Amino acid sequence: MSAAAAVAVVFRATVALAFAAAAIGKARDLKAFQRTVTALGISSRLVAPVSYAVVLLEALLGVLFALGVRPLASASAAFALLIGFTAVSVYAAAVGIQVSCNCFGASERELGRQSAMSSLLLAAIAVGYALSARQARGGVGPSLEDLPALIGLVVGVILLGRWLLATWQVAPMIRARRQIEASAEQ
């Protein structure tokens, strides 16, 4: 087995296990995850569909990674979902939402910086899997057919980076505004 193939297997297994654990944990205590979704301001009529969709998507991605099916497509979908989780975590931290993450089922860990970093790390591993799987198949790197997805990944990383930088600058302003609004209400 080549080094690239070994790396691809490790990355693939890591992401597969993470998504499987997340889907199983959320499914075992869906109410806890729904409390998190509710705290994020999702309309009450959308809480259940959003919760079910996240669990199903995580389960599907866990299976796709476990089977090694369509590495680039699987990694792209995982990357998109994980960037979404990162954005939600950063938003929660920025506006001061204090709610349990429930990322892997009921837990005390709050949604925020830690969950953002975990999501970013898994997103990077998913990208690493796509690239190492391509190299393991005999390619030296992405092919022309991979170009649209890779451009999407690169644009996603750039936009995420810019958004995260802006959020950390805007977060103190949001907190100050909330304090002013709370003072005005009293």
Backbone as ProteinMPNN parsed JSONL, in Angstrom:
{"seq_chain_A": "MSAAAAVAVVFRATVALAFAAAAIGKARDLKAFQRTVTALGISSRLVAPVSYAVVLLEALLGVLFALGVRPLASASAAFALLIGFTAVSVYAAAVGIQVSCNCFGASERELGRQSAMSSLLLAAIAVGYALSARQARGGVGPSLEDLPALIGLVVGVILLGRWLLATWQVAPMIRARRQIEASAEQ", "coords_chain_A": {"N_chain_A": [[0.858, -1.175, 0.0], [0.611, 2.152, -0.883], [1.954, 5.254, 0.439], [0.183, 7.374, 0.067], [-2.213, 5.994, -0.265], [-2.465, 4.813, 2.245], [-2.718, 7.081, 3.866], [-5.095, 8.062, 2.815], [-6.878, 6.047, 3.625], [-6.764, 6.278, 6.427], [-7.688, 8.949, 6.781], [-10.213, 8.674, 5.605], [-11.43, 6.761, 7.301], [-11.425, 8.178, 9.702], [-13.17, 10.359, 9.204], [-15.471, 8.931, 8.518], [-16.046, 7.568, 10.924], [-16.453, 9.771, 12.619], [-18.745, 11.014, 11.482], [-20.566, 8.866, 11.66], [-20.677, 8.488, 14.451], [-21.698, 10.987, 15.195], [-24.222, 11.01, 13.915], [-25.477, 8.765, 15.099], [-25.355, 9.497, 17.811], [-26.934, 11.858, 17.837], [-29.367, 10.805, 16.921], [-30.007, 9.065, 18.983], [-30.638, 10.791, 21.06], [-32.534, 12.806, 20.096], [-34.118, 14.921, 20.917], [-32.454, 16.522, 22.517], [-30.676, 17.505, 20.58], [-32.52, 18.893, 19.052], [-33.167, 20.924, 20.834], [-30.855, 22.429, 20.691], [-30.954, 23.261, 18.006], [-33.289, 24.776, 18.107], [-32.467, 26.821, 19.866], [-30.833, 28.239, 18.219], [-32.455, 29.831, 16.805], [-34.058, 28.846, 14.812], [-37.088, 28.488, 13.071], [-39.938, 27.202, 14.755], [-41.496, 25.364, 13.36], [-39.707, 24.319, 11.607], [-37.765, 23.022, 13.04], [-37.874, 20.191, 13.585], [-37.755, 19.035, 10.879], [-35.216, 20.073, 10.063], [-33.52, 18.974, 11.997], [-33.864, 16.189, 11.555], [-32.925, 16.076, 8.926], [-30.211, 16.774, 9.222], [-29.263, 14.616, 10.771], [-29.79, 12.458, 9.016], [-28.196, 13.205, 6.808], [-25.634, 13.187, 7.959], [-25.496, 10.457, 8.616], [-25.633, 9.303, 6.049], [-23.279, 10.371, 4.9], [-21.421, 9.181, 6.602], [-21.691, 6.495, 5.859], [-20.992, 6.642, 3.116], [-18.303, 7.473, 3.319], [-17.278, 5.316, 4.793], [-17.527, 3.255, 2.95], [-15.967, 4.222, 0.945], [-16.899, 5.439, -1.336], [-17.094, 7.395, -4.242], [-14.94, 9.509, -3.69], [-14.271, 12.321, -4.071], [-16.762, 13.604, -4.369], [-18.008, 12.815, -1.973], [-16.242, 13.944, -0.105], [-16.52, 16.643, -0.775], [-19.224, 17.133, -0.131], [-19.122, 16.57, 2.608], [-17.304, 18.528, 3.403], [-18.771, 20.88, 2.83], [-20.958, 20.583, 4.626], [-19.597, 20.529, 7.075], [-18.38, 23.044, 7.075], [-20.663, 24.551, 7.244], [-21.472, 23.769, 9.845], [-19.337, 24.871, 11.234], [-19.745, 27.603, 10.752], [-22.186, 27.994, 12.086], [-21.383, 27.453, 14.701], [-19.51, 29.496, 15.14], [-21.165, 31.706, 14.84], [-22.888, 31.298, 17.049], [-21.086, 31.66, 19.167], [-20.33, 34.304, 18.661], [-22.654, 35.857, 19.005], [-23.35, 35.231, 21.531], [-24.917, 33.006, 22.217], [-25.743, 30.538, 24.412], [-25.672, 27.319, 24.518], [-25.87, 23.782, 24.698], [-23.788, 21.873, 22.577], [-24.423, 19.332, 21.512], [-23.432, 17.846, 19.456], [-22.57, 15.243, 19.136], [-24.624, 13.84, 20.235], [-26.407, 14.12, 23.382], [-24.795, 16.445, 25.444], [-22.568, 18.332, 27.583], [-20.879, 20.138, 26.501], [-20.486, 23.317, 25.139], [-21.889, 24.958, 22.272], [-19.754, 26.617, 20.142], [-16.516, 28.071, 20.098], [-14.899, 25.722, 20.439], [-16.417, 23.707, 19.158], [-16.441, 24.809, 16.635], [-13.733, 24.666, 15.931], [-13.377, 21.883, 15.944], [-15.062, 21.157, 13.83], [-13.798, 22.483, 11.696], [-11.354, 21.119, 11.676], [-12.188, 18.511, 10.978], [-13.22, 19.127, 8.458], [-10.882, 19.814, 7.109], [-9.601, 17.336, 7.175], [-11.356, 15.868, 5.58], [-10.934, 17.115, 3.092], [-8.238, 16.483, 2.809], [-8.523, 13.726, 2.558], [-9.842, 13.525, 0.059], [-7.862, 14.5, -1.675], [-5.674, 12.755, -1.145], [-6.821, 10.314, -1.817], [-7.203, 10.608, -4.538], [-4.542, 10.784, -5.409], [-3.688, 8.261, -4.628], [-5.059, 6.688, -6.42], [-3.487, 6.774, -8.576], [-3.189, 9.167, -9.798], [-1.468, 12.282, -9.963], [-2.451, 14.39, -8.769], [-5.367, 16.483, -8.505], [-7.679, 16.006, -11.201], [-8.902, 17.316, -14.375], [-11.621, 16.855, -14.339], [-12.135, 17.028, -11.658], [-11.918, 19.669, -11.125], [-14.159, 21.66, -10.884], [-15.298, 20.994, -8.353], [-13.069, 21.238, -6.682], [-12.462, 23.94, -7.02], [-14.703, 24.982, -5.826], [-14.225, 24.085, -3.193], [-11.886, 25.521, -2.553], [-12.778, 28.19, -2.837], [-14.713, 28.114, -0.849], [-13.106, 27.762, 1.472], [-11.64, 30.147, 1.435], [-13.715, 32.079, 1.636], [-14.787, 31.293, 4.09], [-12.611, 31.794, 5.787], [-12.389, 34.6, 5.525], [-14.893, 35.318, 6.518], [-14.784, 34.335, 9.147], [-12.708, 35.923, 10.185], [-13.922, 38.443, 10.004], [-16.106, 38.019, 11.698], [-14.973, 37.696, 14.237], [-14.149, 40.282, 14.647], [-16.514, 41.649, 14.619], [-17.985, 40.544, 16.656], [-17.553, 41.693, 19.341], [-18.947, 44.104, 18.962], [-21.545, 43.213, 18.521], [-22.12, 42.032, 20.988], [-21.984, 44.321, 22.637], [-24.12, 45.789, 21.608], [-26.243, 44.107, 22.304], [-26.102, 44.312, 25.082], [-26.738, 46.987, 25.432], [-29.37, 46.966, 24.44], [-30.529, 45.258, 26.291], [-30.245, 46.781, 28.602], [-31.874, 48.945, 27.968], [-34.36, 47.769, 27.972], [-34.857, 47.353, 30.605]], "CA_chain_A": [[0.0, 0.0, 0.0], [1.406, 3.379, -0.968], [1.744, 6.212, 1.526], [-1.05, 8.119, -0.227], [-3.346, 5.103, 0.003], [-2.57, 4.67, 3.697], [-3.26, 8.343, 4.369], [-6.508, 8.112, 2.404], [-7.641, 5.126, 4.479], [-6.853, 6.871, 7.769], [-8.587, 10.095, 6.691], [-11.554, 8.166, 5.321], [-11.946, 6.131, 8.516], [-11.648, 9.232, 10.695], [-14.395, 11.094, 8.874], [-16.584, 7.978, 8.601], [-16.365, 7.36, 12.34], [-16.994, 11.014, 13.178], [-20.127, 11.187, 11.026], [-21.391, 7.799, 12.228], [-20.885, 8.796, 15.872], [-22.576, 12.153, 15.286], [-25.585, 10.614, 13.529], [-26.015, 7.865, 16.128], [-25.556, 10.274, 19.035], [-28.095, 12.743, 17.674], [-30.572, 9.975, 16.8], [-30.313, 8.499, 20.303], [-31.235, 11.848, 21.881], [-32.916, 13.819, 19.123], [-34.687, 16.084, 21.628], [-31.334, 17.39, 22.917], [-30.218, 18.204, 19.38], [-33.563, 19.84, 18.673], [-33.041, 22.099, 21.712], [-29.77, 23.235, 20.117], [-31.475, 23.865, 16.771], [-34.245, 25.797, 18.545], [-31.718, 27.945, 20.451], [-30.203, 28.987, 17.131], [-33.443, 30.724, 16.219], [-34.777, 28.189, 13.717], [-38.539, 28.487, 13.244], [-40.391, 25.979, 15.428], [-42.02, 24.385, 12.399], [-38.578, 23.752, 10.855], [-36.814, 22.363, 13.936], [-37.858, 18.738, 13.35], [-37.171, 18.695, 9.578], [-33.776, 20.382, 10.05], [-32.856, 17.976, 12.843], [-33.853, 14.91, 10.836], [-32.063, 16.215, 7.746], [-28.813, 16.728, 9.659], [-28.964, 13.238, 11.175], [-29.749, 11.633, 7.804], [-27.026, 13.575, 6.013], [-24.457, 12.655, 8.647], [-25.494, 9.002, 8.456], [-25.291, 9.034, 4.654], [-21.854, 10.659, 4.716], [-20.687, 8.138, 7.315], [-21.71, 5.296, 5.012], [-20.202, 6.902, 1.913], [-16.883, 7.446, 3.677], [-16.918, 3.95, 5.192], [-17.419, 2.444, 1.732], [-15.009, 4.829, 0.022], [-17.624, 5.723, -2.574], [-16.982, 8.749, -4.808], [-14.184, 10.297, -2.717], [-14.352, 13.768, -4.233], [-18.138, 14.024, -4.086], [-18.229, 12.633, -0.537], [-15.448, 14.952, 0.609], [-17.124, 17.955, -1.033], [-20.445, 17.228, 0.68], [-18.698, 16.645, 4.004], [-16.707, 19.851, 3.581], [-19.857, 21.867, 2.867], [-21.693, 20.423, 5.875], [-18.73, 20.91, 8.193], [-18.24, 24.502, 7.039], [-21.93, 25.029, 7.808], [-21.39, 23.595, 11.297], [-18.376, 25.86, 11.725], [-20.41, 28.909, 10.72], [-23.18, 28.013, 13.165], [-20.638, 27.528, 15.965], [-18.937, 30.844, 15.241], [-22.308, 32.596, 15.067], [-23.331, 31.123, 18.435], [-20.09, 32.311, 20.023], [-20.311, 35.744, 18.399], [-23.836, 36.543, 19.539], [-23.529, 34.857, 22.931], [-25.877, 31.923, 22.444], [-25.156, 29.53, 25.278], [-26.458, 26.095, 24.41], [-25.039, 22.6, 24.492], [-23.573, 21.566, 21.167], [-25.131, 18.096, 21.16], [-22.879, 17.436, 18.165], [-22.479, 13.782, 19.133], [-25.633, 13.445, 21.195], [-26.504, 15.0, 24.539], [-23.508, 16.734, 26.07], [-22.46, 19.61, 28.286], [-20.002, 21.018, 25.726], [-21.254, 24.38, 24.494], [-21.674, 25.324, 20.88], [-18.899, 27.797, 20.128], [-15.18, 27.971, 19.526], [-14.432, 24.333, 20.383], [-17.127, 22.972, 18.106], [-15.972, 25.38, 15.364], [-12.412, 24.102, 15.639], [-13.573, 20.464, 15.607], [-15.631, 21.096, 12.481], [-12.755, 22.866, 10.744], [-10.388, 20.024, 11.599], [-12.794, 17.443, 10.172], [-13.299, 19.609, 7.073], [-9.533, 19.68, 6.548], [-9.352, 15.899, 6.981], [-12.147, 15.457, 4.41], [-10.205, 17.598, 1.915], [-7.052, 15.634, 2.726], [-8.948, 12.43, 2.027], [-10.101, 13.639, -1.384], [-6.593, 14.653, -2.387], [-4.855, 11.541, -1.016], [-7.485, 9.246, -2.564], [-6.895, 10.866, -5.951], [-3.142, 10.411, -5.636], [-3.588, 6.81, -4.466], [-5.604, 6.051, -7.627], [-2.509, 6.867, -9.647], [-3.061, 10.538, -10.271], [-0.524, 13.086, -9.194], [-3.24, 15.444, -8.14], [-6.711, 16.568, -9.066], [-7.794, 16.028, -12.657], [-9.79, 18.347, -14.891], [-12.991, 16.567, -13.892], [-12.216, 17.425, -10.251], [-11.73, 21.11, -11.036], [-15.265, 22.443, -10.298], [-15.429, 20.729, -6.918], [-11.908, 21.812, -5.993], [-12.64, 25.387, -7.005], [-15.691, 25.212, -4.766], [-13.563, 23.922, -1.899], [-10.969, 26.648, -2.343], [-13.605, 29.38, -2.6], [-15.304, 27.927, 0.478], [-12.098, 28.023, 2.498], [-11.345, 31.583, 1.413], [-14.863, 32.796, 2.193], [-14.866, 30.981, 5.515], [-11.553, 32.539, 6.463], [-12.774, 36.018, 5.569], [-16.054, 35.438, 7.39], [-14.328, 34.15, 10.521], [-11.984, 37.13, 10.584], [-14.901, 39.518, 10.194], [-16.946, 37.703, 12.849], [-14.249, 37.978, 15.481], [-14.102, 41.731, 14.791], [-17.874, 42.142, 14.811], [-18.552, 39.948, 17.87], [-17.667, 42.654, 20.45], [-19.995, 45.076, 18.659], [-22.834, 42.542, 18.722], [-22.309, 41.913, 22.444], [-22.264, 45.659, 23.165], [-25.486, 46.134, 21.195], [-27.169, 43.319, 23.131], [-26.088, 44.886, 26.424], [-27.499, 48.246, 25.351], [-30.78, 46.606, 24.299], [-30.98, 44.702, 27.581], [-30.339, 47.911, 29.524], [-33.013, 49.743, 27.568], [-35.578, 47.036, 28.309], [-35.054, 47.368, 32.063]], "C_chain_A": [[0.904, 1.237, 0.0], [1.089, 4.285, 0.217], [0.443, 6.988, 1.313], [-2.278, 7.271, 0.074], [-3.557, 4.932, 1.504], [-3.167, 5.923, 4.328], [-4.743, 8.439, 4.034], [-7.369, 7.226, 3.296], [-7.825, 5.719, 5.878], [-7.818, 8.058, 7.763], [-10.029, 9.637, 6.495], [-12.182, 7.569, 6.569], [-12.268, 7.172, 9.582], [-12.967, 9.955, 10.442], [-15.612, 10.17, 8.965], [-17.012, 7.774, 10.051], [-16.977, 8.609, 12.967], [-18.45, 11.211, 12.766], [-21.046, 10.104, 11.588], [-21.699, 8.08, 13.692], [-21.837, 9.975, 16.043], [-24.022, 11.78, 14.977], [-26.223, 9.731, 14.606], [-26.295, 8.631, 17.416], [-26.77, 11.178, 18.965], [-29.39, 11.931, 17.619], [-30.986, 9.395, 18.156], [-30.968, 9.518, 21.219], [-31.578, 13.037, 20.986], [-33.462, 15.072, 19.794], [-33.58, 17.051, 22.059], [-30.828, 18.178, 21.715], [-31.254, 19.226, 18.926], [-33.563, 21.076, 19.565], [-31.935, 23.032, 21.188], [-30.266, 23.971, 18.879], [-32.446, 24.994, 17.119], [-33.52, 27.033, 19.069], [-31.055, 28.806, 19.388], [-31.194, 29.883, 16.39], [-34.184, 30.14, 15.025], [-36.269, 28.189, 14.053], [-38.996, 27.152, 13.829], [-40.933, 24.929, 14.456], [-40.903, 23.728, 11.58], [-37.609, 22.961, 11.72], [-36.74, 20.863, 13.653], [-37.283, 18.394, 11.974], [-35.666, 18.967, 9.5], [-33.017, 19.33, 10.844], [-32.759, 16.63, 12.138], [-32.91, 14.96, 9.633], [-30.588, 16.132, 8.13], [-28.425, 15.299, 10.023], [-28.854, 12.328, 9.941], [-28.534, 11.933, 6.942], [-25.743, 13.053, 6.656], [-24.372, 11.138, 8.495], [-25.085, 8.618, 7.037], [-23.806, 9.26, 4.405], [-20.993, 9.623, 5.435], [-20.59, 6.868, 6.486], [-20.849, 5.496, 3.766], [-18.7, 6.864, 2.206], [-16.45, 6.037, 4.059], [-16.701, 3.061, 3.968], [-16.386, 2.986, 0.745], [-15.614, 5.165, -1.33], [-17.429, 7.183, -2.972], [-16.245, 9.703, -3.864], [-14.345, 11.808, -2.868], [-15.75, 14.28, -3.908], [-18.428, 13.917, -2.587], [-17.496, 13.705, 0.257], [-16.03, 16.347, 0.413], [-18.377, 18.152, -0.194], [-20.097, 17.349, 2.162], [-18.128, 18.021, 4.303], [-17.796, 20.906, 3.709], [-20.624, 21.795, 4.187], [-20.861, 20.9, 7.062], [-18.463, 22.413, 8.23], [-19.527, 25.142, 7.57], [-21.94, 24.906, 9.326], [-20.44, 24.617, 11.915], [-19.036, 27.236, 11.8], [-21.432, 29.035, 11.847], [-22.485, 28.158, 14.518], [-20.067, 28.924, 16.189], [-20.051, 31.86, 15.518], [-22.758, 32.518, 16.528], [-22.37, 31.812, 19.397], [-20.148, 33.827, 19.879], [-21.489, 36.473, 19.033], [-24.168, 36.12, 20.971], [-24.6, 33.825, 23.199], [-25.177, 30.858, 23.273], [-26.071, 28.319, 25.296], [-25.493, 24.935, 24.197], [-24.958, 22.294, 23.007], [-24.428, 20.382, 20.729], [-24.683, 17.581, 19.798], [-22.821, 15.919, 18.023], [-23.482, 13.198, 20.116], [-25.611, 14.408, 22.373], [-25.131, 15.183, 25.175], [-23.57, 18.067, 26.771], [-21.614, 20.605, 27.503], [-20.851, 22.044, 24.975], [-20.893, 24.539, 23.027], [-20.848, 26.604, 20.878], [-17.55, 27.503, 19.514], [-14.689, 26.536, 19.4], [-15.114, 23.553, 19.272], [-16.735, 23.511, 16.733], [-14.634, 24.773, 14.976], [-12.516, 22.62, 15.263], [-14.101, 20.316, 14.182], [-14.599, 21.454, 11.425], [-11.715, 21.759, 10.582], [-10.94, 18.878, 10.756], [-12.93, 17.854, 8.712], [-11.941, 19.468, 6.391], [-9.195, 18.209, 6.283], [-10.129, 15.391, 5.764], [-11.47, 15.9, 3.118], [-8.946, 16.758, 1.714], [-7.369, 14.26, 2.175], [-9.144, 12.499, 0.52], [-8.797, 13.708, -2.162], [-5.736, 13.394, -2.314], [-5.492, 10.372, -1.769], [-7.201, 9.397, -4.051], [-5.472, 10.425, -6.275], [-2.975, 8.898, -5.545], [-4.118, 6.066, -5.693], [-4.65, 6.18, -8.803], [-2.354, 8.252, -10.219], [-2.054, 11.289, -9.419], [-1.242, 14.207, -8.465], [-4.609, 15.465, -8.783], [-6.691, 16.627, -10.593], [-8.743, 17.151, -13.072], [-11.23, 18.108, -14.441], [-13.202, 16.944, -12.428], [-12.245, 18.943, -10.089], [-12.919, 21.867, -10.441], [-15.407, 22.229, -8.792], [-14.268, 21.335, -6.145], [-11.975, 23.332, -5.947], [-13.649, 25.759, -5.915], [-15.08, 25.086, -3.381], [-12.657, 25.105, -1.586], [-11.748, 27.924, -2.046], [-14.25, 29.297, -1.217], [-14.331, 28.225, 1.599], [-11.786, 29.514, 2.577], [-12.49, 32.379, 2.041], [-15.01, 32.542, 3.688], [-13.825, 31.77, 6.293], [-11.905, 34.01, 6.599], [-13.938, 36.233, 6.531], [-15.642, 35.295, 8.854], [-13.572, 35.384, 11.021], [-12.946, 38.277, 10.858], [-15.745, 39.279, 11.439], [-16.241, 38.035, 14.153], [-14.137, 39.481, 15.705], [-15.48, 42.295, 15.124], [-18.465, 41.653, 16.139], [-18.617, 40.924, 19.042], [-18.756, 43.702, 20.221], [-21.378, 44.472, 18.889], [-23.124, 42.421, 20.217], [-22.675, 43.263, 23.057], [-23.699, 46.078, 22.828], [-26.506, 45.387, 22.043], [-27.234, 43.872, 24.551], [-26.886, 46.184, 26.464], [-28.983, 47.954, 25.267], [-31.333, 46.056, 25.611], [-31.148, 45.804, 28.615], [-31.569, 48.751, 29.239], [-34.337, 49.092, 27.954], [-35.881, 47.111, 29.798], [-35.564, 48.648, 32.557]], "O_chain_A": [[1.841, 1.338, 0.793], [0.084, 4.103, 0.905], [-0.306, 7.229, 2.26], [-3.269, 7.772, 0.605], [-4.693, 4.909, 1.979], [-4.016, 5.837, 5.216], [-5.55, 8.849, 4.869], [-8.472, 7.616, 3.679], [-8.918, 5.664, 6.442], [-8.673, 8.163, 8.643], [-10.947, 10.148, 7.136], [-13.345, 7.841, 6.866], [-13.273, 7.056, 10.284], [-13.774, 10.138, 11.354], [-16.669, 10.585, 9.439], [-18.203, 7.805, 10.363], [-17.916, 8.513, 13.757], [-19.293, 11.538, 13.6], [-22.185, 10.392, 11.955], [-22.84, 7.932, 14.13], [-22.686, 9.965, 16.935], [-24.94, 12.184, 15.692], [-27.379, 9.936, 14.975], [-27.34, 8.446, 18.04], [-27.548, 11.259, 19.915], [-30.396, 12.327, 18.207], [-32.176, 9.252, 18.438], [-31.775, 9.149, 22.071], [-30.997, 14.116, 21.1], [-33.28, 16.176, 19.28], [-33.753, 18.267, 21.972], [-30.578, 19.38, 21.817], [-30.895, 20.309, 18.464], [-33.919, 22.163, 19.111], [-32.063, 24.255, 21.235], [-30.024, 25.168, 18.724], [-32.42, 26.051, 16.489], [-33.906, 28.16, 18.76], [-30.751, 29.974, 19.631], [-30.821, 30.604, 15.464], [-34.866, 30.868, 14.303], [-36.656, 27.92, 15.19], [-38.497, 26.096, 13.44], [-40.83, 23.731, 14.718], [-41.125, 22.704, 10.935], [-36.718, 22.295, 11.192], [-35.645, 20.323, 13.498], [-36.401, 17.54, 11.891], [-34.925, 18.169, 8.927], [-31.975, 18.849, 10.398], [-31.698, 16.005, 12.123], [-32.186, 14.003, 9.361], [-29.802, 15.488, 7.435], [-27.363, 14.825, 9.619], [-27.927, 11.524, 9.841], [-27.911, 11.017, 6.405], [-24.867, 12.535, 5.964], [-23.289, 10.597, 8.271], [-24.279, 7.707, 6.847], [-23.148, 8.435, 3.771], [-19.944, 9.23, 4.924], [-19.534, 6.24, 6.419], [-20.066, 4.618, 3.403], [-17.924, 6.296, 1.438], [-15.359, 5.608, 3.684], [-15.802, 2.221, 3.953], [-15.98, 2.286, -0.182], [-14.92, 5.174, -2.347], [-17.578, 8.089, -2.152], [-16.859, 10.607, -3.298], [-14.537, 12.503, -1.871], [-15.891, 15.299, -3.231], [-19.023, 14.821, -2.001], [-18.056, 14.301, 1.177], [-16.032, 17.151, 1.346], [-18.573, 19.218, 0.39], [-20.705, 18.138, 2.885], [-18.433, 18.613, 5.339], [-17.741, 21.742, 4.611], [-20.909, 22.825, 4.798], [-21.366, 21.593, 7.945], [-18.333, 22.99, 9.309], [-19.479, 26.157, 8.265], [-22.367, 25.827, 10.021], [-20.708, 25.158, 12.988], [-18.897, 27.945, 12.797], [-21.522, 30.082, 12.489], [-22.95, 28.902, 15.381], [-20.134, 29.463, 17.294], [-19.885, 32.763, 16.337], [-22.982, 33.545, 17.169], [-22.803, 32.476, 20.339], [-20.027, 34.552, 20.867], [-21.334, 37.584, 19.541], [-25.145, 36.591, 21.553], [-25.141, 33.771, 24.304], [-24.136, 30.337, 22.873], [-27.092, 28.289, 25.984], [-24.434, 25.094, 23.59], [-25.936, 22.438, 22.275], [-25.082, 20.435, 19.687], [-25.459, 16.956, 19.075], [-23.001, 15.378, 16.931], [-23.216, 12.179, 20.753], [-24.878, 15.397, 22.359], [-24.404, 14.218, 25.414], [-24.507, 18.842, 26.579], [-21.629, 21.798, 27.808], [-21.8, 21.695, 24.273], [-19.764, 24.292, 22.605], [-21.208, 27.573, 21.546], [-17.451, 26.775, 18.526], [-14.125, 26.164, 18.371], [-14.46, 22.822, 18.529], [-16.699, 22.753, 15.764], [-14.428, 24.406, 13.819], [-11.816, 22.159, 14.362], [-13.644, 19.458, 13.426], [-14.526, 20.808, 10.38], [-11.252, 21.497, 9.472], [-10.23, 18.335, 9.909], [-12.772, 17.021, 7.82], [-11.86, 19.053, 5.235], [-8.571, 17.887, 5.272], [-9.616, 14.572, 5.001], [-11.435, 15.142, 2.149], [-8.625, 16.367, 0.591], [-6.585, 13.69, 1.417], [-8.668, 11.632, -0.213], [-8.646, 13.049, -3.191], [-5.132, 13.002, -3.313], [-4.776, 9.526, -2.305], [-6.983, 8.403, -4.744], [-5.23, 9.774, -7.291], [-2.202, 8.315, -6.306], [-3.686, 4.95, -5.979], [-4.968, 5.743, -9.91], [-1.472, 8.487, -11.045], [-1.832, 10.937, -8.26], [-0.653, 14.886, -7.624], [-4.964, 14.551, -9.527], [-5.797, 17.224, -11.193], [-9.311, 17.844, -12.228], [-11.971, 19.059, -14.191], [-14.338, 17.157, -12.005], [-12.568, 19.441, -9.01], [-12.7, 22.675, -9.539], [-15.614, 23.185, -8.045], [-14.467, 21.887, -5.063], [-11.59, 23.943, -4.95], [-13.461, 26.729, -5.181], [-15.377, 25.885, -2.493], [-12.669, 25.624, -0.471], [-11.418, 28.654, -1.111], [-14.322, 30.296, -0.501], [-14.695, 28.877, 2.578], [-11.681, 30.073, 3.669], [-12.258, 33.249, 2.88], [-15.318, 33.454, 4.456], [-14.127, 32.347, 7.337], [-11.739, 34.598, 7.668], [-13.963, 37.216, 7.272], [-16.104, 36.055, 9.705], [-13.777, 35.83, 12.15], [-12.792, 38.999, 11.843], [-16.068, 40.223, 12.16], [-16.847, 38.591, 15.068], [-14.038, 39.917, 16.851], [-15.595, 43.299, 15.828], [-19.361, 42.297, 16.684], [-19.655, 40.989, 19.7], [-19.412, 44.137, 21.167], [-22.277, 45.144, 19.395], [-24.244, 42.679, 20.659], [-23.57, 43.344, 23.898], [-24.4, 46.65, 23.662], [-27.515, 45.959, 22.456], [-28.305, 43.897, 25.157], [-27.62, 46.443, 27.418], [-29.782, 48.607, 25.939], [-32.465, 46.354, 25.992], [-32.083, 45.77, 29.415], [-32.234, 49.218, 30.164], [-35.318, 49.782, 28.23], [-37.03, 46.951, 30.21], [-35.777, 48.806, 33.759]]}, "name": "protein", "num_of_chains": 1, "seq": "MSAAAAVAVVFRATVALAFAAAAIGKARDLKAFQRTVTALGISSRLVAPVSYAVVLLEALLGVLFALGVRPLASASAAFALLIGFTAVSVYAAAVGIQVSCNCFGASERELGRQSAMSSLLLAAIAVGYALSARQARGGVGPSLEDLPALIGLVVGVILLGRWLLATWQVAPMIRARRQIEASAEQ"}
